[in-house]
C-alpha cells in the first residue's frame, strides 16, 4: 500500500511520522535502540527534530528514554498489553457511536473497500499490507467520530498494540481471519445504523483480539 504524501509544518513532525510508520510496519523491534545521529542521517535532518520526535513518542509510551543510553522501543509485559486493550475498547466503542452520527454513503463505501483490501492481503499472504488496511479501518471510524482528541488517543493505542503484537509468537493467519470476520460484523451494524449493535461488535472485537493474543502470551519478552 502506498503511503499518502503529506506536507509537514516542521521537521519534527516529519521525523515523528516516519518513525511511527516504521513502528506500525514492524520495521523496528521491541527493545531496539534508536540512535539520534543515525536517524538524523537516514532522514536527512539535524539531530534537534529527531530528539523532539523521540520525546514525543516517549510521551505516548512507545519509547523509553534512558539517561546516558538514549531511546529504545518499549518491550512491554503482558499486563501492559491487557491494560492497553481495555483502554482501546472504551475509546473505540465511543468512537463508533459518534461516527455513526457523521457517516455518509461515501464513508461506508470507504470502509467496504477497506475490508475488500483486507481480504486480498490475506489471500496474498501480505501481513504488512493487511496490517495497514486493518488499522485504516479503525482510523477511519476514529476520524469520523469528529473528536480529534479521541482520534489521537485511538491512534496511540493502535501504535502501542502494533508493537506489542510484534513480540508475541502467534499464528498470524488465524488472527487475520478472525479480525476480518469481526470487521464485517462491525460494518454490518454500521450499515444498519444500529448504534448498540455496532458498539457491542466493536467491544467483542477488542476482547476477542486481546484474548487471542494472550493465549500465546507465554512467549512474550
N, C-alpha and C positions, 0 to 999 in steps of 0.2 A: 504494500500500500504506500503510495506516495504521500509525503508529508505536505501539508498546506503551507505555502510560503507566507511568511509573516514579516511585518515591519516592526522593528523594535525601537522603543524610545531610548533605551540605554544599553550599553554593552553588557551590563549586569543581567538585564532581562534576557538577552540573547544567550549568555552562558548558562543561566538558570534553566531556560527551556531546553537547551541542548543536553545538559546533564540529566534533567528529568526524563527526557526522551530515552536516553541510554539506560536509565534505571528501569523505566517501564518496559523496554525491549529486552531486558535482561542481558545487556551488553556489559554490565558491571556485576561483580559477585559480592554477596554479603561479606562484610569484613574487609573488603578491598580498600587499600589506601589510595586517596586521591591527592596527588602532589600538585600544588598550585603552579609551580613552574612548568611541569609537563602539560597541564591543562591549558595554560596560557599560550604555550607554543602551538599546541594542537588546534586551538580555536582562533588563533591569530589575534589575541587581545593581550592587554597588560595583566599583571597579577591582581590589580585592585578590583576589577569587576569579577574575577574568579573568586577572590576572597569574599566579596559581598554575596555572590551566588551560593557559595558554600555555607555561609552563615544563614542564609535564607532557608536552604534545605535542612540545615541542622535545627532551625526553629520549628520545622514541620515534623521533626522526629525521624528524618530519613538518613541523617548523617550524625556521627559523633565527632566533635572537635576536641582532641586531646592535647593539652599543653605540651609543647616540645616534641610532639609527634606529628600532629596535623589532623586532617579529616579522613574519615573512613566510613564506608556504608555500615549501617547497623546490622547486627546479627542477632535477631530477636529470639525470645523464648516463646514457648507455646502459649503462655498467658498473654504475651504481647499480641499474638495473633488473635486470640479469643476476644480480648478487650477491643481490638480494632474492629472486628466483625460486629460486635454488639453495637458500637457507635455507628458504624456504617449502616446497619439495619435501620436504626432510628432515623438517620438522615435521609436514606433513600425512600423509605415509606412516606416520609414527609414530602420529599421532592415530587414523588409521583402524584400525590394528592394535589399539589399546587399545579403540576404540569398539565393535568387533565383539564384545568380551567383555561389553559392557554393554548392547548394543542389544536391545530387545524389539520386538514386533509394532507397538506404538504408535509407536515411534520410526521404524520402517520406513515406516509409513503417512505420517508427517510428511515424510519425505524424498520419498516418491512424490508427495504433494500439492505439495511444492515444485517438483518437475520439471514437474508439470502447470501450475503457475503460470508457470514459465519459458516453456513453450510458448505460453500465452495472451499473455504480454507480447510475445513475438516476433511473433505474428500481428497484434497491435495496433500494433506498431512503437514500443512504450513502452520506450525504452532505460533510463531511470531505474528504472522498475519492475522490469525484468529484472535490473538491477544489484543491486537489493535482494534479490530472491529467489535470485539466483545466489549471492550472498555468504552468504545464510542457509543454503544447502545446506552450505557449508563450515563455517560456525559451529556448526551442529547436530552435525556429526561431531566438531569440536573439543571441544564441550561434553561429548559422550558419552564422550570419552576419559577423563573423570574426573580429569584433571590440570589444575588451574586455571592453573598456570604455563605449560604448553604451550598452553592455550587463549588465554591473554593474548598470547603471542608470535605465534600464528597471526593473531589479530585485528589485531595491529600490522602484520604483513606484508600483510594484506588492505588495510588503510588506506593503506599506502605504495604498493602496486601500483595502487590506485584513483587516486591522484594521478598516478602515472607514466603510466598509460594515457591519462589526460586530455590529455596533450600529444603524443600520437602520432597522426598523421594516417593512420588505417587504416580499412578497410571494416568498420564495426561489425557489419553484418548477418552477414557471414561469420564473424566471431569468435563471435557469439552462437550461430549454428547449430552451429559446431564444439564450443563449450563444452557445449551442451545434449546433443549426441551422446555426449560423453565422460562427462558426468554419468550418463547412462543406463547406460553400461558399468560405472561405479563402483557404481551401485545394483544392477545385476545380480550383481556379485561379492558385494555385501553380502547380497543375498537368499540366495545360495548358501552364505553363511558361509565363503567361500573367502578366507582372510587374504592368501595370496600373490598371488592374482589382484587383490584389492582394492588392495593396495599397488602392484602393477605398474600398474594402471589409473590410480591417483591420480598416480603418478610420470609416466606418459606424458601425463596431462592437463596437469601443470605444464610439462613440456618442450615440448609442442605449443603451449600458450598463449604461452610465452616466445618460441619460435621465430617464431610468427606475428607477434607484436608487433615483434620485432627486424627482420623483413623490411620493416617500414615505419619503422624507427628513424631513417632518414636525416633525417627532418623534425623530430626531437626538438630541443628548445631546448638 
